[in-house]
């Protein structure tokens, strides 16, 4: 069964240009609030016009934002301004009412006013700090020669029952988002919503992701407002021939869009990326009929039982990846009418994943030799380690510390060392587990969460290392992959036994 999902820029640079954490209206409200507090400390002649102008600017900005939707980060700004407002306005009123009486307008002594002003400034300053910590993500402009298009499809496997439900007639369904090389869209074309086809879907997914990590959803309310660099249903690029494929599985509780910056960068360089939602495992999956399926995978608290559960879930994901490759092969051969028919090079396919998705990618490659390369983005290899991998593999990892699971490196080394093709483990200095997804673009820059590479460097390094590997193993680009990869971190190369 094949269903087209309802649908809701291109460019190139070598560096991400981060936008401001606050919108122009929010900045105006912020300036108005600060001016309202500082007006009390101006000379008497300047105080009235500054107070009136600041108050008007603040009120007008707040009214417009109330209609457009106020982010929580602006609430401390408004609270500080509200606290300062009566103290700023009352002297003006007293002055006007006291005209002709000969009595000067009352004004609090400076040593009484100073603590209140400092408190207001501190409260107002908390707004931009919060906006910087939890911004609306600004996606990097892809550096390749192609613009990027995207669309969403839903496929049901008639041969596989849905193991997460008791309904014997329920069949496994996956939702897949494609990013592909596209023609340049006209200036001003609306770019694709992040996390979903509509803002409502994006909010559903964002709130589910926040719940999954124990955060209140309002903290990341900027994420559903973001726009990516791709365009929904953009025409496929007229040049470039047949495009190699990269299938992607997200982390446990992750979603198909969690590596959008990475996918768009690959697509701009001539790859088609197909990222999967795994229903009942992904945080939230919105189906074509409007139903939302949330995750049902959870830790049992028993390490041995959790390892068995993880192996089972990984096996389901691996089967999803193989099924999607079959569907894409049929799409390319014209089994359905599609703009990508005849443009997919299903003889050059990589399978990739982050965290548990990386484990799923390893398992999918063991089971399905159609996958010609594997990319594991900091994923512990759950499940069996045999048969040995026959495909070249790239494992990108964060730095290993005493806090790292002591089983991780030996297990990963066993997988890479026993392979029948040259494989690579690249440890990226300054990386954390969430460095390998979009997290650095919108999460607070806490080293233990997103690493120390920053919002600019994190997506650039991960995508550049991935492209270096893919270009070498799928496209046969000349040069030594090890020489290119070593520029991004500490590299270990695993040659097949006997070489």
VOGU-3710 file (C-alpha; in Angstrom, 3 decimals, decimal comma):
1> xxxxxxxxxx> 0,000/0,000/0,000  1,367/3,425/-0,969  -0,068/6,710/0,233  1,068/10,201/-0,565  0,868/12,309/2,557  -0,790/15,750/2,345  1,727/18,519/2,146  1,606/21,615/4,140  15,604/27,437/-0,353  17,999/26,622/-1,684
11> xxxxxxxxxx> 21,539/28,031/-1,431  25,095/27,347/-0,474  27,570/28,545/2,109  30,328/26,978/4,085  29,226/28,385/7,429  25,948/28,739/9,261  24,862/32,305/9,765  22,910/32,222/13,006  19,973/34,597/13,201  19,005/36,605/16,280
21> xxxxxxxxxx> 17,417/34,698/19,141  14,566/37,206/19,251  12,320/38,506/16,500  12,316/42,227/15,586  9,050/42,735/17,491  10,459/40,998/20,540  13,573/43,176/20,346  11,393/46,306/20,185  9,473/45,157/23,264  12,766/44,476/25,012
31> xxxxxxxxxx> 14,125/47,948/24,194  10,880/49,551/25,335  11,047/47,702/28,658  14,668/48,699/29,276  13,950/52,330/28,352  11,002/52,397/30,731  13,233/51,390/33,636  16,122/53,659/32,706  13,897/56,708/32,159  13,736/57,262/35,921
41> xxxxxxxxxx> 17,483/57,953/35,929  17,449/60,520/33,124  17,525/64,299/33,652  14,053/65,692/34,438  13,692/67,348/31,051  14,277/64,058/29,177  12,248/61,839/31,459  8,674/62,506/30,208  9,262/62,034/26,451  11,404/58,906/26,994
51> xxxxxxxxxx> 8,819/57,379/29,356  5,946/58,053/26,960  7,859/56,762/23,927  9,074/53,652/25,764  5,611/52,880/27,102  4,017/53,295/23,685  6,665/51,101/22,019  6,256/48,409/24,648  2,448/48,374/24,560  2,223/48,324/20,763
61> xxxxxxxxxx> 4,824/45,555/20,445  3,103/43,491/23,145  -0,291/43,862/21,459  1,033/42,714/18,092  2,882/39,816/19,734  -0,265/38,827/21,620  -2,011/38,392/18,278  0,936/36,583/16,636  1,700/34,463/19,710  3,952/35,428/22,600
71> xxxxxxxxxx> 6,837/33,106/23,399  7,446/32,314/27,040  10,891/33,905/26,817  9,224/37,335/26,591  7,216/36,895/29,797  10,022/38,042/32,160  10,493/41,090/29,915  6,819/41,993/30,231  6,834/41,249/33,950  9,810/43,549/34,552
81> xxxxxxxxxx> 8,200/46,276/32,461  4,865/45,868/34,262  6,607/46,251/37,624  8,458/49,367/36,454  5,510/50,994/34,686  3,669/52,503/37,677  6,917/53,901/39,094  7,762/55,445/35,726  4,313/56,888/35,054  3,276/58,077/38,515
91> xxxxxxxxxx> 5,800/60,971/38,663  4,486/62,179/35,310  0,912/62,093/36,570  1,857/63,794/39,827  3,733/66,444/37,880  0,725/67,104/35,645  -1,718/67,125/38,561  0,581/69,311/40,598  0,910/72,023/37,980  0,031/75,430/39,346
101> xxxxxxxxxx> 0,226/74,324/42,977  3,878/75,169/43,265  4,634/71,786/44,769  7,327/69,633/43,076  6,349/66,164/41,877  7,244/63,499/44,391  10,105/61,233/43,358  11,582/58,342/45,328  15,068/58,885/46,625  17,716/57,194/44,526
111> xxxxxxxxxx> 18,739/54,729/47,214  15,119/53,535/47,407  14,650/53,388/43,622  17,939/51,681/42,807  17,095/48,160/44,128  13,790/48,149/42,265  15,440/49,301/39,029  18,155/46,661/39,337  15,514/43,980/39,954  13,535/45,109/36,895
121> xxxxxxxxxx> 16,620/45,167/34,682  17,563/41,680/35,877  14,076/40,376/35,143  14,018/41,983/31,700  17,513/40,666/30,899  16,331/37,138/31,679  14,217/37,307/28,503  17,036/37,465/25,917  19,072/34,971/27,940  16,166/32,493/27,804
131> xxxxxxxxxx> 15,674/33,212/24,092  19,365/32,502/23,479  19,207/29,255/25,460  15,982/28,051/23,774  15,901/29,767/20,359  13,839/29,229/17,265  16,376/27,083/15,378  18,052/28,616/12,341  18,951/25,884/9,871  22,244/26,005/7,994
141> xxxxxxxxxx> 22,075/26,864/4,348  23,158/23,740/2,413  26,551/24,038/0,743  25,966/21,790/-2,281  25,072/22,648/-5,865  21,418/21,575/-5,600  18,420/23,169/-3,977  16,547/20,762/-1,705  13,000/19,464/-1,958  11,137/17,349/0,570
151> xxxxxxxxxx> 7,940/15,375/0,882  6,354/12,758/3,108  4,996/9,336/2,175  3,332/6,563/4,140  3,764/2,905/3,316  2,155/-0,223/4,788  3,817/-3,631/4,592  1,053/-6,213/3,886  3,388/-9,059/4,876  4,279/-7,885/8,375
161> xxxxxxxxxx> 1,839/-7,768/11,296  2,131/-4,844/13,699  3,750/-6,423/16,742  2,963/-3,465/19,025  -0,818/-4,040/18,816  -3,071/-7,020/19,505  -5,094/-6,595/16,301  -4,223/-9,579/14,039  -5,241/-7,562/10,958  -3,021/-4,595/11,793
171> xxxxxxxxxx> -0,055/-4,330/9,422  3,215/-2,500/9,943  3,055/1,081/8,652  5,951/3,525/8,409  6,062/7,217/7,605  9,014/8,349/5,507  10,287/11,823/4,710  12,365/12,276/1,575  14,903/15,028/0,978  16,115/15,176/-2,621
181> xxxxxxxxxx> 18,032/17,381/-5,077  15,571/19,886/-6,498  15,278/22,766/-8,893  15,680/26,198/-7,390  12,323/27,550/-6,208  11,145/31,097/-6,988  12,229/33,829/-4,605  9,950/34,009/-1,586  8,739/30,403/-1,765  7,658/29,170/1,662
191> xxxxxxxxxx> 10,179/26,755/3,114  9,193/23,505/4,785  7,981/23,435/8,368  10,341/21,724/10,819  9,098/18,569/12,625  5,931/18,265/10,568  3,992/19,189/7,465  1,955/21,748/9,404  2,631/23,790/12,536  0,021/21,739/14,381
201> xxxxxxxxxx> 1,822/18,494/13,558  5,112/20,136/14,505  3,692/21,128/17,903  2,368/17,614/18,481  5,791/16,144/17,752  7,678/18,824/19,715  5,549/18,293/22,826  5,996/14,523/22,568  9,778/14,901/22,291  9,803/17,200/25,334
211> xxxxxxxxxx> 7,731/14,737/27,359  10,130/11,969/26,386  13,020/13,715/28,129  10,962/15,051/31,030  10,829/18,694/29,929  7,722/20,887/29,903  6,735/21,478/26,300  6,755/25,275/26,580  10,547/25,310/26,988  11,013/24,327/23,341
221> xxxxxxxxxx> 8,037/26,209/21,929  10,352/27,884/19,423  11,095/24,618/17,642  7,684/24,232/15,922  8,029/27,789/14,615  11,180/26,945/12,654  11,436/26,688/8,899  14,048/24,497/7,245  15,980/25,068/4,006  13,953/22,680/1,850
231> xxxxxxxxxx> 10,700/23,243/-0,045  7,767/20,847/0,045  7,131/19,133/-3,304  9,789/21,155/-5,139  10,411/19,801/-8,669  13,221/17,249/-8,859  16,494/18,611/-10,215  16,782/18,246/-13,964  20,494/17,442/-13,781  22,592/15,055/-11,740
241> xxxxxxxxxx> 21,494/11,752/-13,269  20,513/9,045/-10,782  20,963/9,894/-7,130  22,464/7,540/-4,528  20,221/6,768/-1,547  20,742/7,150/2,192  18,132/5,585/4,504  18,026/6,951/8,044  16,667/5,656/11,354  16,390/8,105/14,314
251> xxxxxxxxxx> 17,333/7,476/17,927  15,111/5,798/20,494  12,049/8,010/20,828  13,412/10,143/17,994  11,555/11,218/14,879  12,223/11,254/11,155  13,003/14,992/11,137  15,568/14,959/13,974  18,484/15,124/11,476  16,981/17,590/9,027
261> xxxxxxxxxx> 20,111/19,778/8,773  22,197/16,678/8,002  19,657/15,395/5,444  19,407/18,731/3,647  23,185/19,011/3,381  23,418/15,512/1,856  20,567/16,225/-0,566  22,246/19,441/-1,727  25,232/17,279/-2,733  23,169/14,920/-4,870
271> xxxxxxxxxx> 21,885/12,264/-2,439  18,306/11,288/-1,707  17,767/10,851/2,034  14,811/8,783/3,267  14,271/9,160/7,033  11,811/6,932/8,870  9,326/7,346/11,674  8,993/4,011/13,485  5,444/3,940/14,949  5,214/2,983/18,645
281> xxxxxxxxxx> 8,941/3,729/18,944  9,206/7,299/17,636  7,946/9,938/20,081  4,922/10,799/17,933  3,909/9,729/14,434  1,020/11,525/12,709  -0,550/9,221/10,115  -2,325/10,178/6,904  -5,747/9,649/8,519  -4,925/12,104/11,298
291> xxxxxxxxxx> -4,227/9,572/14,050  -1,214/10,175/16,256  0,753/7,167/17,496  2,999/7,818/20,480  5,873/5,729/21,774  5,271/2,543/23,726  8,914/1,615/24,213  10,248/2,202/27,721  12,979/0,945/29,989  12,102/-1,913/32,312
301> xxxxxxxxxx> 14,734/-0,916/34,853  16,484/-4,277/34,494  19,694/-3,967/32,394  19,477/-7,501/31,005  15,808/-7,143/30,142  16,455/-3,711/28,607  19,158/-5,153/26,367  16,759/-7,816/25,121  14,046/-5,209/24,515  16,513/-2,966/22,676
311> xxxxxxxxxx> 17,577/-5,896/20,469  13,916/-6,638/19,657  13,120/-3,015/18,834  16,278/-2,784/16,743  15,166/-5,810/14,743  11,800/-4,146/13,995  13,592/-1,008/12,854  15,970/-3,019/10,648  12,975/-4,682/8,988  11,410/-1,236/8,452
321> xxxxxxxxxx> 14,583/-0,070/6,698  14,647/-3,071/4,381  10,957/-2,611/3,573  11,421/1,068/2,732  14,321/0,241/0,413  12,052/-2,232/-1,400  9,397/0,470/-1,783  11,930/2,967/-3,075  13,202/0,415/-5,570  9,651/-0,090/-6,802
331> xxxxxxxxxx> 9,119/3,650/-6,964  12,242/4,031/-9,085  11,095/1,276/-11,442  7,730/2,961/-11,971  5,439/0,739/-9,898  3,806/4,013/-8,867  3,764/7,352/-10,663  6,319/9,527/-8,953  8,632/12,429/-9,840  11,610/10,376/-8,599
341> xxxxxxxxxx> 10,918/7,431/-10,904  14,088/6,646/-12,812  16,163/9,031/-10,656  17,079/6,763/-7,726  20,304/4,789/-7,928  19,223/1,768/-5,879  22,556/0,117/-6,662  24,284/2,706/-4,458  22,569/2,762/-1,082  23,795/3,558/2,430
351> xxxxxxxxxx> 21,916/2,889/5,645  22,430/5,250/8,574  21,072/5,955/12,021  21,570/7,854/15,238  21,842/6,092/18,623  19,436/3,122/18,464  18,950/3,985/14,816  22,667/3,354/14,332  22,209/-0,114/15,825  19,277/-0,657/13,452
361> xxxxxxxxxx> 21,446/0,416/10,513  24,080/-2,173/11,461  21,442/-4,913/11,717  19,779/-3,893/8,446  23,134/-4,122/6,650  23,736/-7,623/8,058  20,374/-8,806/6,783  20,242/-6,999/3,465  23,229/-6,815/1,123  21,474/-4,185/-0,986
371> xxxxxxxxxx> 22,857/-1,695/1,524  26,346/-0,883/0,276  27,573/1,201/3,224  26,700/1,845/6,883  26,857/5,004/9,008  26,413/4,690/12,765  26,007/8,051/14,501  27,017/7,299/18,097  24,893/4,173/18,344  25,566/1,242/20,677
381> xxxxxxxxxx> 25,395/-1,999/18,598  22,362/-3,790/20,032  21,470/-7,269/18,863  23,612/-9,992/17,304  27,073/-9,199/15,977  26,981/-11,914/13,355  27,115/-12,407/10,501  30,032/-10,052/10,049  29,400/-6,877/8,086  30,496/-7,010/4,470
391> xxxxxxxxxx> 29,945/-3,287/3,864  32,338/-0,438/4,701  31,156/1,238/7,893  31,672/4,650/9,445  31,020/5,023/13,163  30,994/8,610/14,424  31,268/8,803/18,204  31,554/11,321/20,986  34,676/11,321/23,127  34,874/8,367/25,504
401> xxxxxxxxxx> 34,996/9,301/29,191  34,808/7,408/32,506  31,054/8,018/32,383  30,693/6,198/29,036  29,107/2,752/29,162  32,200/0,500/29,495  30,638/-2,001/27,079  30,268/0,521/24,250  33,794/0,765/22,831  34,625/-2,980/23,045
411> xxxxxxxxxx> 31,307/-3,869/21,427  31,707/-1,310/18,649  35,323/-2,343/18,073  34,256/-5,980/17,766  31,698/-5,070/15,100  34,117/-2,963/13,068  37,138/-5,238/13,465  35,284/-8,360/12,311  33,951/-6,767/9,132  34,905/-7,889/5,650
421> xxxxxxxxxx> 35,477/-4,333/4,405  37,574/-1,421/5,612  35,702/0,486/8,317  36,324/3,639/10,313  35,644/4,963/13,797  35,884/8,733/14,003  35,776/10,241/17,486  34,913/13,925/17,224  36,455/16,126/19,939  33,887/18,248/21,730
431> xxxxxxxxxx> 30,971/16,115/20,592  28,185/14,824/22,841  25,459/12,326/22,001  23,063/14,991/20,688  25,769/16,634/18,570  24,861/14,087/15,885  21,329/15,435/15,377  19,656/18,872/15,187  19,767/19,356/18,981  22,634/21,908/19,003
441> xxxxxxxxxx> 20,476/24,237/16,885  17,812/24,706/19,549  18,922/23,242/22,896  20,899/25,151/25,563  24,649/24,949/24,882  25,322/22,639/27,816  28,438/20,560/27,021  27,068/17,341/28,507  23,972/17,611/26,286  25,099/19,019/22,930
451> xxxxxxxxxx> 28,878/19,164/23,280  31,153/22,162/22,862  31,318/22,531/19,070  28,549/25,123/19,030  25,504/25,708/16,868  27,580/26,533/13,817  30,198/23,812/13,924  28,187/20,798/15,154  26,063/20,201/12,026  28,924/21,177/9,716
461> xxxxxxxxxx> 31,380/18,634/11,088  28,906/15,734/11,206  27,662/16,364/7,661  31,163/16,930/6,235  32,505/13,674/7,688  29,447/11,798/6,429  29,818/13,210/2,919  33,533/12,375/2,798  32,723/8,747/3,579  29,725/8,487/1,229
471> xxxxxxxxxx> 31,534/10,105/-1,688  34,389/7,629/-1,288  32,409/4,395/-0,864  29,295/5,059/-2,966  30,646/7,353/-5,636  34,225/6,101/-5,764  35,675/9,586/-5,494  39,482/9,475/-5,673  41,559/9,926/-2,544  42,060/8,201/0,759
481> xxxxxxxxxx> 38,942/8,416/2,984  41,125/8,082/6,071  43,082/11,195/5,118  39,897/13,250/4,770  38,163/11,854/7,844  41,167/12,371/10,109  40,749/16,128/9,692  37,592/15,961/11,811  38,846/14,045/14,835  40,628/10,969/16,108
491> xxxxxxxxx> 40,378/8,209/13,512  40,761/4,457/13,892  40,821/2,361/10,709  39,783/-1,293/10,746  41,050/-3,301/7,777  39,608/-6,728/6,960  41,400/-9,609/8,609  44,348/-10,712/6,446  44,930/-7,282/4,867
//
